[in-house]
Amino acid sequence: MENAALQELQQLENQLHILVAKLQQLEQQNQKLELALAETAAKFEKKHDMSRTWQEKYEALKSAQGINTGDTAAKKRALHHIDALINEVDACIAQLEIGD
């Protein structure tokens, strides 16, 4: 009886060691995945910022082209866009002044 209980206990101990080893392996894998996720998120944010910059440059180019054409509707759109940008800059300046 003692022998059977001892074997059962040894089996449980072996299973416990296996489970602990798997847990450690999964924790290491989780850390690697979290690091990869953080790196990917940083790359995504950088590309998103670049995309936003290019979009702003494109909009500025469209505005500049609209002013240079003879099309009055394009000029109006360009001037409206410039006015919107000026208003946005003014709002930012006001926010900075409030922060002081």
N, C-alpha and C positions, 0 to 999 in steps of 0.2 A: 504494500500500500504506500509506504513511504517512497519507494522507488518510483512508482507511477506519479505521485505528487511531485517528486523532484524532477522527473522528466517533463511534466506539464509546466512546471515553473521555469525550467530551462528553455522550453519552447516559447513561452511567453516572453522571456528575457530576450531571446534571439529575434523574435518578431518586433519587440520594442526597439532593439538596436537598428533593425532594418528601417522601421518607421522614422526613427530619429535621423538616420542617414538620408532618407528621402526628404524629410522636412528641411534639413540643411541644404540639400541640393536644390530644392524648390525655392528656398529663401535666396540663394545665390542667383538662381535664374531670374527671380523676381527683381533683384537689384539690378541685374544687367538690363532687363526689360525697362525698368524705370529710367535708367540712364539713357537708353536708346530713345525712349519716349521724350525725355527732356531735350535731347539733342535734335530730334525731329521737330519738336515744337519750336525750338529756337530757329531752326532753318526755315520753317514755315513762316514764322513771324518776320524774319529778315526778307523773305521773298514777298510777303504781303506788303511790307513797307516799300520795297522796290516797285512793286506793282502800283501802289498808291502814288509814288513819286512820278512814275511814267504816265499815269493817268492825269496827274496835275499838269505835267509838261504837255501832254497831248491837248488838254483843254486850253492851255495857254496858247498853243500853236494855232488851234482852231480859232481862238479869239483874234489873234494877230492876223490870220488870213482873212477873217471876216471883215476886219477894219480896212484891209488893203484892197478888197474887191469893190466893185461898183454896185454891188447888191445892197440896197438899203436895209432889207430885212436882216441880212447877215451882219451889217454894221450895228443894227439895233440890238441883236442878240449878243454881239461882242461887247458892246457898251454896257448892256445889262449885266453881263458876266463880270465885267471889270467893276461895276458898281457893287455887285454882290461881294466880290473879293475885298474891296475897300471897306465895306461895312463889316465884314468878318475881321479884318485887321483892326478896325476901330474898336470892335467888341473885345478883341484880345488885349489891346492896349488898356481899355477901361478895366478889364479884369486885373491886369498887372498893377494898375494904379490903386485899385481897391485893396489888393494884397499888401501894399506898402504900408 
